[in-house]
Amino acid sequence: MTPITPEDLRTQLAQHTGSEQLFFNPLYRRLNYTEGVKQFAELAGAYWFLDIVGTEIFPLQATEDFIAITLASSGHNAVIAATDGNEKVLFGKEIAFTDCPKGAWKFYLIDNVFLLPSEY
């Protein structure tokens, strides 16, 4: 499979303005994710990102109603950051290797649902 370009990935994700179906991973059933997040994981080859959100960031929902998450990829490595949507840093992690397309990919986690900003 040919890797998707950042521009093509942005174009695909821009089509998601809502979600008719929610998905979950059996390992962390209480965390649902939208069609847009599913498409991101598939096209970017980033199901590993969903695992990190599910195991390391999702537990923060116990004390934080809203979490803004950014996956900033340089094309070879990445940084995942989570904030309260303002200045308060809740989580940070460096990823030594990824083939995720370059860019700053933004997501929200609210009410146990992981979604794209356009799906909020």
C-alpha positions as a Markdown table, in Angstrom:
| # | Residue | x | y | z |
|---|---|---|---|---|
| 1 | Met | 0.0 | 0.0 | 0.0 |
| 2 | Thr | 1.3 | 3.4 | -0.9 |
| 3 | Pro | 1.6 | 5.8 | 2.1 |
| 4 | Ile | -0.9 | 8.6 | 2.1 |
| 5 | Thr | 0.3 | 12.1 | 1.8 |
| 6 | Pro | -0.4 | 14.6 | 4.6 |
| 7 | Glu | -2.5 | 16.7 | 2.1 |
| 8 | Asp | -4.6 | 13.6 | 1.1 |
| 9 | Leu | -5.1 | 12.6 | 4.7 |
| 10 | Arg | -6.3 | 16.1 | 5.6 |
| 11 | Thr | -8.7 | 16.0 | 2.6 |
| 12 | Gln | -10.1 | 12.7 | 3.7 |
| 13 | Leu | -10.5 | 13.8 | 7.4 |
| 14 | Ala | -12.2 | 17.0 | 6.4 |
| 15 | Gln | -15.2 | 15.0 | 5.2 |
| 16 | His | -16.0 | 14.0 | 8.8 |
| 17 | Thr | -18.4 | 16.5 | 10.3 |
| 18 | Gly | -20.3 | 14.0 | 12.5 |
| 19 | Ser | -20.4 | 10.3 | 13.2 |
| 20 | Glu | -23.2 | 7.8 | 12.7 |
| 21 | Gln | -21.3 | 4.9 | 14.3 |
| 22 | Leu | -18.9 | 4.6 | 17.2 |
| 23 | Phe | -16.2 | 1.9 | 17.5 |
| 24 | Phe | -14.4 | 0.5 | 20.5 |
| 25 | Asn | -11.4 | -1.7 | 21.2 |
| 26 | Pro | -12.2 | -4.7 | 23.4 |
| 27 | Leu | -9.2 | -3.9 | 25.6 |
| 28 | Tyr | -10.7 | -0.6 | 26.8 |
| 29 | Arg | -14.4 | -0.9 | 26.0 |
| 30 | Arg | -15.5 | 2.3 | 27.7 |
| 31 | Leu | -13.5 | 4.4 | 25.2 |
| 32 | Asn | -15.4 | 4.9 | 21.9 |
| 33 | Tyr | -14.0 | 6.5 | 18.8 |
| 34 | Thr | -15.7 | 8.0 | 15.8 |
| 35 | Glu | -15.6 | 7.1 | 12.1 |
| 36 | Gly | -13.1 | 10.0 | 11.5 |
| 37 | Val | -10.7 | 8.6 | 14.1 |
| 38 | Lys | -11.0 | 5.1 | 12.6 |
| 39 | Gln | -10.2 | 6.5 | 9.2 |
| 40 | Phe | -7.2 | 8.3 | 10.5 |
| 41 | Ala | -5.9 | 5.1 | 12.2 |
| 42 | Glu | -6.4 | 3.1 | 9.0 |
| 43 | Leu | -5.0 | 5.7 | 6.5 |
| 44 | Ala | -2.1 | 6.8 | 8.7 |
| 45 | Gly | -1.2 | 3.3 | 9.9 |
| 46 | Ala | -1.8 | 4.6 | 13.4 |
| 47 | Tyr | -3.8 | 2.0 | 15.4 |
| 48 | Trp | -0.9 | 2.2 | 17.8 |
| 49 | Phe | -2.0 | 5.8 | 18.5 |
| 50 | Leu | -5.5 | 4.5 | 19.6 |
| 51 | Asp | -3.8 | 2.1 | 21.9 |
| 52 | Ile | -1.8 | 4.9 | 23.6 |
| 53 | Val | -4.9 | 7.0 | 23.9 |
| 54 | Gly | -6.9 | 4.1 | 25.3 |
| 55 | Thr | -4.3 | 3.0 | 27.8 |
| 56 | Glu | -2.5 | 6.2 | 28.8 |
| 57 | Ile | -4.7 | 9.2 | 28.1 |
| 58 | Phe | -8.3 | 7.8 | 28.5 |
| 59 | Pro | -7.8 | 7.2 | 32.2 |
| 60 | Leu | -7.4 | 11.0 | 32.6 |
| 61 | Gln | -11.2 | 11.3 | 31.8 |
| 62 | Ala | -11.8 | 10.4 | 35.4 |
| 63 | Thr | -10.8 | 13.9 | 36.4 |
| 64 | Glu | -10.9 | 15.9 | 33.1 |
| 65 | Asp | -14.1 | 16.4 | 31.2 |
| 66 | Phe | -12.4 | 17.6 | 28.0 |
| 67 | Ile | -9.0 | 16.6 | 26.7 |
| 68 | Ala | -7.3 | 18.0 | 23.6 |
| 69 | Ile | -4.8 | 15.6 | 22.0 |
| 70 | Thr | -2.2 | 16.4 | 19.4 |
| 71 | Leu | -0.1 | 13.9 | 17.5 |
| 72 | Ala | 2.8 | 15.9 | 15.9 |
| 73 | Ser | 4.7 | 13.7 | 13.4 |
| 74 | Ser | 7.8 | 14.6 | 11.6 |
| 75 | Gly | 7.5 | 11.6 | 9.4 |
| 76 | His | 9.9 | 9.5 | 11.3 |
| 77 | Asn | 9.2 | 10.3 | 15.0 |
| 78 | Ala | 6.3 | 11.9 | 16.8 |
| 79 | Val | 5.2 | 13.6 | 20.0 |
| 80 | Ile | 1.8 | 13.0 | 21.6 |
| 81 | Ala | 0.6 | 15.8 | 23.9 |
| 82 | Ala | -2.7 | 16.1 | 25.8 |
| 83 | Thr | -4.0 | 19.3 | 27.5 |
| 84 | Asp | -7.2 | 20.4 | 29.1 |
| 85 | Gly | -7.8 | 22.5 | 26.0 |
| 86 | Asn | -6.1 | 25.5 | 27.6 |
| 87 | Glu | -2.6 | 25.7 | 29.0 |
| 88 | Lys | -2.6 | 22.7 | 31.4 |
| 89 | Val | -0.5 | 19.9 | 30.2 |
| 90 | Leu | -1.9 | 16.5 | 31.1 |
| 91 | Phe | 0.3 | 14.1 | 29.2 |
| 92 | Gly | 3.3 | 13.9 | 26.9 |
| 93 | Lys | 5.1 | 11.1 | 25.1 |
| 94 | Glu | 7.8 | 10.9 | 22.4 |
| 95 | Ile | 7.5 | 8.2 | 19.8 |
| 96 | Ala | 10.9 | 7.1 | 18.5 |
| 97 | Phe | 9.6 | 5.7 | 15.1 |
| 98 | Thr | 6.5 | 6.2 | 13.1 |
| 99 | Asp | 5.5 | 6.3 | 9.4 |
| 100 | Cys | 2.5 | 8.5 | 10.3 |
| 101 | Pro | 2.2 | 11.3 | 7.7 |
| 102 | Lys | 3.9 | 14.6 | 8.7 |
| 103 | Gly | 1.8 | 17.2 | 10.5 |
| 104 | Ala | 0.1 | 18.1 | 13.7 |
| 105 | Trp | -3.0 | 15.9 | 13.9 |
| 106 | Lys | -5.6 | 17.2 | 16.5 |
| 107 | Phe | -8.2 | 15.2 | 18.3 |
| 108 | Tyr | -10.6 | 15.6 | 21.3 |
| 109 | Leu | -11.6 | 13.2 | 24.1 |
| 110 | Ile | -14.9 | 14.1 | 25.7 |
| 111 | Asp | -17.5 | 12.0 | 27.4 |
| 112 | Asn | -15.5 | 8.8 | 26.7 |
| 113 | Val | -15.5 | 9.5 | 22.9 |
| 114 | Phe | -12.3 | 10.1 | 20.9 |
| 115 | Leu | -13.1 | 12.3 | 17.9 |
| 116 | Leu | -11.8 | 14.7 | 15.3 |
| 117 | Pro | -12.4 | 18.4 | 16.0 |
| 118 | Ser | -14.7 | 18.6 | 13.0 |
| 119 | Glu | -16.8 | 15.9 | 14.6 |
| 120 | Tyr | -17.3 | 17.8 | 17.8 |
